[in-house]
Amino acid sequence: MKSEKFEYMCKCMIDSFLKIAKEMADLKFNLNNNLDPVFNIKKTAIIVGIVGANPGRIQLETNETMSQTIAEKMNGETLNNPLEVYFSLAEFANIFSGNGLTVINNQFPGSQLRLTPPSIFVGESLELTTPNIEHAKSVLFDGEDLLRIDIGFKGE
Amino acid sequence: MELRSALIESVKEIFTSFSFPVNFYEEREKIQLLSTEQVNILIGFNNALKGNIVFGMSNTTALQVVSNMMGGMKIAELDLVAKSGLGELANMITGTTFGRIQTFGLIDITPPTLAIGSNMFLSISRTKSYQLVFQTNLTDLIVSFGLE
C-alpha cells in the first residue's frame, strides 16, 4: 500500500476517534506519540476487524481506569458492572471505527471496507499481534491518562 | 452444512493434517463473557455471515502445534514466525469452514489477530456465543464463535 494512502486511512481513524470521544463522552484527547502508555497489570483491548479490499483491524488498548472513564462519560452514570464497561467501550470503538471507515470509503470507493463485530479481550500482560499487516500505533492523552490505538491495513 | 458442524469438521481436518489429532467432545453455550486460554487467535467475518471466531489454546499446545507445522522443529517461544504460523492455521481453518457452509454470498474474513496473556476473558458477541471444546494430547483446544 502507498504510504500516503495508509497515512490517510490512519488519520481518518484518529480524527474519528477524537470527534466521537468529544461528542459521545465529552473527552478531549491529544495525540502524543512521545508518551508511552504504561498499562497496569490488567489491560482491556477492543478489536474491530475490517474486511474489503484493505482488510485490517482497529485495536483500542486501555487500562481499567480509562475504560471506566470513557464508559461512564458515555452513559452519564456510574457503572458498577465491568461487563457494562466493556460493552460500552466496544460500542465506542465500533462507532468511531465505522465513522472513520465511512470517510475512507468515500475517498476510496473501491475499498468497500466493512466492520466486523467488536471483540473484547481482558487479561493480564495482554499482548496483541496481527502478523503481516502494515500498522501504526498512536498514543492519546486526555490530560490524566493514556490509551493506545493501533490501526492496521493490508492490500494495495 | 451449518457453521457449527463445518467448524468442527475443519478444526479436526486441519489439525490432523499437521499430525496433531483433536477430538470434539463438548459444546458450551455461553452468554457474553467467556474465560479463555493463554493464546487466542481472533478472526472476524462479514458479508453473507457476520461474527467472530476465536481459537484458544494453552502456550504448550500452541508451541507444539507450531512445531508440527514446521516439520517438528523445536519451538521454544512464540516469536513472530510462530505467531504468523498460528495466524495461518486460523486462516486455513476459517477458510475451510466457510467453504463448507451454504450461504447466499461470499464471506470476507479479517487478518488473524493473536491475543496472548494470562487470566484472559473475552467477549465476541453482545448476545450469545458458543464454545466448541476439543481434546488434544496436551491441553484442550477451545473454539469460540459468535454470530450477529
Interface residues (C-beta under 8 A of the other chain):
Chain A: K43 A45 I47 V48 G49 I50 V51 G52 P55 G56 R57 Q59 L83 Y86 F87 A90 R114 L115 T116 P117 S119 I120 F121 V122 G123 E124 S125 L126 E127 L128 T129 T130 P131 N132 I133 G152 K154
Chain B: Q32 L33 N40 L42 I43 G44 F45 N46 N47 K50 G51 N52 V54 L80 K83 S84 G87 D108 I109 T110 P111 P112 T113 L114 A115 I116 G117 S118 N119 M120 F121 L122 S123 I124 S125 R126 G146 E148
